[in-house]
Amino acid sequence: MARNIIIMDSSASMRRIIRTMIQATVNDAVVSEAQDAEEAQGLIEDARYHLVIFSKESSNKKWLVFAQKRLALPEAQKTNFILFTSSKKQDYFEEIKRYGIQEHIIIPCAPNALGELIIRTCTHFAMRATRRYSVHDTRATLDQGSNSFPAEVINFSEGGVLCELDAPAQLHWFMPAMIRMEFNLDGVILKVAGLYSVARRLSVVDSNSDHSPKRIRLACRFISVSEESKNQLIQVFRLIEKQEDTFGHEA
């Protein structure tokens, strides 16, 4: 999942410097820019942003109140905030903390310092809007045209699936695929089909002797799911949660 980030500052050159630092250290960042609080608020209200990095000069009390409200939202909707400034005055740091903004960074700074702060503030776990499930021995099949590729499911949610599979030359990972999944929940076999998906991230798990990929891990996002398939997924989630509750009571 990409980290959607806004850089807010009145200076285009400063925004460019911060953007370059982010892109040098955070490889999944999607960066937008805003020159003032009004423009940043418009971006946030129109789309899902995980983080705003803003300067003292581009903010005001109205902006801090807006940030306070965004930070108070449920995890799936909240936005995090980081102040960047060349000042070391503690009074302003204490003021922004009163609005719930806990993080700041003093510039100039090393790109790694900013990258580490972003990753700590904007974790993948916190970015997930829906729960992820993991069920032992869940299998998937990725269909592309006349080709089918079996895969092992690592985890899944209503929004996508992380799976591991051999890396055949016929697999065009950058093209959409239709995914089918099969679950064995303590002897109850459930199937979900018709999950039209696109790959969001690929990593190589194992390599051949010639260094070509042997086995890959593929994170896919569902982009089109029929009503029937949604209902099948809901049935799977409910059964997993029911079994978890039963196990919890027995424990």
C-alpha positions in Angstrom: 0.0 0.0 0.0 1.4 3.4 -1.0 1.9 6.1 1.6 0.0 9.1 0.3 1.8 12.3 1.5 1.2 16.0 1.1 4.0 18.5 1.4 2.6 21.9 2.5 4.7 25.0 2.2 4.5 28.4 0.4 7.9 27.9 -1.2 8.0 25.8 -4.4 11.7 25.2 -4.0 11.3 24.0 -0.4 8.5 21.6 -1.4 10.8 20.3 -4.1 13.7 19.8 -1.6 11.4 17.9 0.8 9.9 15.8 -2.1 13.4 14.8 -3.2 14.3 13.8 0.3 11.1 11.6 0.6 11.6 10.0 -2.7 15.2 9.2 -2.0 14.3 7.2 1.2 10.6 6.1 1.1 10.1 3.9 -1.9 6.3 3.6 -1.6 5.6 7.3 -1.2 3.1 9.1 -3.5 3.7 12.8 -3.0 1.4 15.7 -3.6 2.0 19.4 -2.9 0.0 22.3 -1.5 1.2 25.9 -1.1 -1.1 26.7 1.8 -3.5 25.3 4.4 -6.6 25.8 2.3 -5.2 23.9 -0.7 -4.0 21.1 1.6 -7.5 20.8 3.3 -9.1 20.6 -0.2 -6.8 17.7 -1.1 -7.5 15.8 2.1 -11.2 16.2 1.9 -11.2 14.9 -1.7 -9.0 11.9 -1.2 -7.3 9.6 1.4 -4.0 11.0 2.6 -2.0 9.4 5.3 0.4 12.2 6.2 0.9 15.9 5.8 4.4 17.4 6.2 3.9 21.1 6.8 6.0 24.2 7.7 5.4 26.6 10.5 5.3 29.5 8.0 2.5 27.9 6.0 0.2 27.1 9.0 -2.0 29.0 11.3 -4.4 28.3 14.2 -7.2 27.3 11.8 -4.9 24.8 10.3 -3.9 23.4 13.7 -7.6 23.0 14.6 -8.2 21.2 11.3 -5.2 18.9 12.1 -6.6 18.2 15.5 -9.9 17.1 14.0 -8.2 14.8 11.5 -6.1 13.2 14.2 -9.2 12.4 16.2 -10.9 10.4 13.4 -10.9 6.6 13.4 -7.7 5.0 12.2 -9.1 4.2 8.7 -9.8 7.9 8.1 -7.3 9.9 10.2 -4.4 11.9 8.8 -1.0 12.2 10.5 1.0 15.4 10.6 4.7 16.3 10.9 6.0 19.8 11.3 9.3 20.8 9.6 11.0 24.0 10.6 14.5 25.6 10.9 13.6 27.0 14.3 14.5 25.2 17.5 12.1 27.2 19.7 10.4 24.8 22.1 7.3 26.9 22.7 5.9 26.2 19.2 6.7 22.5 19.5 4.7 22.5 22.8 1.9 24.4 21.1 1.4 21.9 18.3 1.4 19.1 20.8 -1.6 20.6 22.4 -3.4 20.0 19.0 -2.3 16.4 19.0 0.7 16.8 16.6 3.5 14.8 18.2 6.2 14.9 15.5 8.5 17.5 14.1 11.8 17.6 12.3 14.4 20.4 12.2 15.8 21.3 8.8 18.3 21.0 7.3 18.4 17.3 8.1 19.6 14.1 6.4 17.2 12.4 4.1 17.4 9.3 6.2 16.2 11.2 9.2 13.1 12.4 7.5 12.5 8.9 5.9 12.8 7.1 9.2 10.3 9.6 10.8 7.8 9.1 8.0 8.0 5.4 8.3 7.6 5.5 12.0 4.6 8.0 11.8 2.9 6.4 8.8 3.1 2.6 9.4 1.6 0.1 7.0 -0.3 -1.5 9.9 -2.0 1.9 10.7 -2.7 2.5 7.0 -4.8 -0.6 6.6 -8.4 0.4 6.5 -9.6 -3.2 6.8 -8.5 -6.2 8.8 -6.2 -8.7 7.2 -6.8 -12.4 7.7 -4.4 -15.4 7.5 -5.7 -19.0 7.2 -3.3 -21.9 6.9 -3.3 -23.7 3.5 -5.4 -21.1 1.7 -4.8 -21.4 -2.0 -5.3 -19.0 -4.9 -5.3 -19.2 -8.7 -4.4 -16.3 -10.9 -6.0 -16.4 -14.3 -4.6 -14.4 -17.2 -6.1 -15.3 -20.6 -5.6 -19.1 -21.1 -2.9 -19.3 -18.4 -3.5 -20.2 -14.7 -1.0 -19.8 -12.0 -1.4 -21.5 -8.5 -0.4 -19.5 -5.5 -0.1 -19.8 -1.7 -2.1 -17.1 0.1 -0.1 -15.3 2.9 -3.0 -13.0 4.0 -6.1 -11.3 2.5 -8.7 -8.7 3.2 -11.8 -7.3 1.5 -9.5 -5.1 -0.5 -6.8 -7.4 -1.7 -4.5 -10.4 -1.2 -0.8 -11.1 -0.6 0.3 -14.4 -2.2 3.4 -16.3 -3.0 4.0 -18.3 -6.2 6.6 -19.7 -8.6 7.6 -17.1 -11.2 6.7 -18.6 -14.6 7.8 -16.6 -17.7 4.1 -16.6 -18.9 3.0 -14.5 -15.9 2.6 -10.8 -16.8 2.5 -9.5 -13.2 2.0 -5.9 -14.4 -1.3 -6.9 -16.1 -4.7 -7.5 -14.4 -5.6 -11.0 -13.3 -8.8 -12.8 -12.2 -8.2 -14.4 -8.8 -9.9 -17.4 -7.3 -9.3 -18.4 -3.7 -10.1 -21.6 -1.8 -10.2 -21.8 2.0 -10.1 -24.8 4.3 -11.6 -23.7 7.6 -11.4 -26.7 9.9 -12.8 -29.0 7.2 -15.3 -26.4 5.8 -14.2 -25.7 2.2 -15.2 -22.2 1.0 -14.4 -20.8 -2.5 -14.4 -17.2 -3.7 -14.1 -16.4 -7.4 -14.3 -13.4 -9.7 -11.8 -11.2 -7.9 -10.5 -8.9 -10.7 -7.1 -7.6 -9.5 -4.0 -5.6 -10.2 -0.6 -6.1 -8.7 0.6 -3.3 -6.4 3.9 -4.7 -5.2 6.3 -7.6 -6.2 9.2 -9.0 -4.3 11.5 -11.8 -5.1 11.6 -14.6 -2.5 14.0 -17.0 -4.1 16.3 -16.8 -7.2 17.6 -19.3 -9.7 21.3 -20.0 -10.2 21.3 -17.4 -13.0 19.8 -14.8 -10.6 16.4 -14.8 -12.4 13.4 -14.9 -10.1 12.4 -18.4 -9.0 9.6 -17.6 -6.5 7.9 -14.3 -6.0 5.6 -12.6 -3.5 2.8 -10.6 -5.1 0.5 -8.0 -3.4 -2.7 -7.6 -5.3 -5.5 -5.1 -5.0 -9.1 -6.1 -5.9 -10.4 -3.5 -8.4 -13.7 -5.1 -9.4 -15.6 -7.6 -7.2 -19.1 -8.8 -8.0 -21.8 -8.7 -5.4 -21.8 -12.5 -5.2 -18.0 -12.5 -4.6 -18.3 -9.8 -1.9 -20.9 -12.0 -0.1 -18.6 -15.0 -0.4 -15.8 -13.0 1.2 -18.1 -11.8 4.0 -19.0 -15.4 4.7 -15.4 -16.4 4.9 -14.6 -13.5 7.3 -17.6 -14.4 9.6 -16.6 -18.0 9.8 -13.0 -17.1 10.6 -14.2 -14.7 13.4 -16.6 -17.3 14.7 -13.9 -19.9 15.0 -11.6 -17.3 16.7 -14.3 -16.6 19.2 -14.8 -20.3 19.9 -11.1 -20.8 20.3 -10.9 -17.8 22.6 -13.7 -19.1 24.9 -12.1 -22.6 25.0 -8.7 -21.0 26.0 
